Structure formats: structure tokens, C-alpha cells
Amino acid sequence: MTSASSLQARRPRIHAWLRDPLCAVAVGILGILVVAAVIAAVVPVAGDPDEIVGPRLSPPSPQWPLGTDALGRSMLARVLEGIGTTLLLSLLAGAATAVVSTLLGMAAGYGGGWLREAVVRLGDVLYAFPAIVLAVLVAAVVGPGQTAAIASIVLVTVPLMTRMITAAAASVAGRDFVVTARISGVPTPVILGRHILSNIAGTIAVQGTYALSVGILVEGGMSFLGYGVQPPRTSLGSLIQQGGAFMVHAPWLLLTPAIALVLAILSINLIGDTLRDRLEPRETRSLR
């Protein structure tokens, strides 16, 4: 009886953030973008993004809902492929960022001393570079392409996320239950996993959403400059770059991928703000 009642008491708190109108809209928009991209990748309902289907620069119509590009290819198929590419690369880079930042942040926050100082200063060095300059440097080293995009996103997003996780881990490491576990001889890996990680999970989730939105922005910027995804693959950034040449005569080539990019970033940021309000401890938030 007690466990059932406690579960019912926790359920409203667990799902309270979904009742936020802005967050609900953001989740819906992001879900539509993801589902549309996945369906288009599995079942090409919009057609082959590289197939010429009609006249060049045809405006949106019932036959071509988003018009055609400069070669007569369906913009609907190309935008859906671009959404999938951008989200996939950003998600992979965000996951790598979360793993690296969590490991470095927990080690630095729990260990303190010279280790924390070294991690923080290394992050400061990377953070001093403008994001797009760092991305171009990575592309110059490894060559343009998806690998450069993922590496650039990781290098751009790791410093800030590591700094936040380090601060949160250091705050938890000074609490009585962690000090007691350390004095009692509990192994360090157990302390890190059971006490530190479980208490900074909210910070990791919040910073992970911000890293994902920054990743989308960085990937779009790199592809726009020609250092990201290379033809015949396409992404939202490359579609924006291609549409910019026809902004006056065929504005749908620019507006459609740009709107998709803005909606994705805005939705993820709104979800991250809601997660921060619900999950992140106030003492961690005040360290920003």
C-alpha cells in the first residue's frame, strides 16, 4: 500500500514538466521532425532526394509540397534527408560529449586539487576559441565531412558541459553522505557511480540538451561553409547554403531548411529550460 501510494505521489512530479505548454509544444515539434526524418529514411515516401522529378525551381504545389531545387529535385525529400543528417550527427556528437564530460567532470569534481585545476584550465583553453574557428581548424586537420562535424561539435561543447558537471560533482562530493562513504572505505568507483553520478544526473540531462542544440548549430554552420556534410549527402546547413543563391527568385529553397533548423534548436532549448527548472538543483544552477 505504501509503495503504491508513494508511486502515485511521485508520478505527478515526474510528468509535471510535460504539462508545461511551451515544453509540450517543443516536444511535439521535435517529435514531428524526428518521426518525419526517420520515416523518410526507412520508407522514401517523399521520393529519392537525388532524383530529378520536375522542372527547375518550381514553387510549392500539390505535386511538390516544398517545390523543387535548381536541378529539379524534390525539396521535401531533400529537407527530410537534411533534418535526419543534422539530427543524427548532432545526437552522436552530443552523446560523445556527454560521456567525455561526465567522466572528466566527475573525476575532477571528486578528486579536486591539481586534477580539477588541469581539467578546468584545459576547458578554458578550448573555450577561448570561437566555435566556428575551432570547427574550421578541425576540418583543416581531418578533412571536410561528417567526421570533422562530429569532432568539431565535441570540442565545442565539451568545455562548458565539463565545467558544469565538475562544479556539480564537487558540490556533491563535499556532502556528508559522500564523506561518510569515503571514510568507511567504500571503493571510489562505487562512490562515483552510486553517490556522485546519481546526484548529478539532472545536471547531465540539462547540459546534454544544450550541447545537442549547440551541436545542431555548429553542424549547420560547418555545412554552410562547406566543411561539414559533403555531396551527395545533404544537411540543413548545406541546403541553406545552396538556397542562399536563389533567395530572391526561389525563397523557399532558403526558408524551408532555415525554418526547420530554427524549430529544432528552439525546441531543444525549450525542453532544456524545462528540464533545468525540474531537475537541476538550485545550488548547482547558481554556479553559472
Stockholm file with secondary structure:
# STOCKHOLM 1.0

chainA/1-288         MTSASSLQARRPRIHAWLRDPLCAVAVGILGILVVAAVIAAVVPVAGDPDEIVGPRLSPPSPQWPLGTDALGRSMLARVLEGIGTTLLLSLLAGAATAVVSTLLGMAAGYGGGWLREAVVRLGDVLYAFPAIVLAVLVAAVVGPGQTAAIASIVLVTVPLMTRMITAAAASVAGRDFVVTARISGVPTPVILGRHILSNIAGTIAVQGTYALSVGILVEGGMSFLGYGVQPPRTSLGSLIQQGGAFMVHAPWLLLTPAIALVLAILSINLIGDTLRDRLEPRETRSLR
#=GR chainA/1-288 SS CHHHHHHHHHHHHHSGGGGCHHHHHHHHHHHHHHHHHHHHHHSCTTCCTTSBCSSTTCCCCSSSTTCBCTTSBBHHHHHHHHHHHHHHHHHHHHHHHHHHHHHHHHHHHHHCHHHHHHHHHHHHHHHHSCHHHHHHHHHHHHCSSHHHHHHHHHHHHHHHHHHHHHHHHHHHHTSHHHHHHHHTTCCHHHIIIIIIIHHSHHHHHHHHHHHHHHHHHHHHHHHHHTSSSCTTSCCHHHHHHHHHTTTTTCTHHHHHHHHHHHHHHHHHHHHHHHHHHHHSCHHHHTTC
#=GC SS_cons         CHHHHHHHHHHHHHSGGGGCHHHHHHHHHHHHHHHHHHHHHHSCTTCCTTSBCSSTTCCCCSSSTTCBCTTSBBHHHHHHHHHHHHHHHHHHHHHHHHHHHHHHHHHHHHHCHHHHHHHHHHHHHHHHSCHHHHHHHHHHHHCSSHHHHHHHHHHHHHHHHHHHHHHHHHHHHTSHHHHHHHHTTCCHHHIIIIIIIHHSHHHHHHHHHHHHHHHHHHHHHHHHHTSSSCTTSCCHHHHHHHHHTTTTTCTHHHHHHHHHHHHHHHHHHHHHHHHHHHHSCHHHHTTC
//
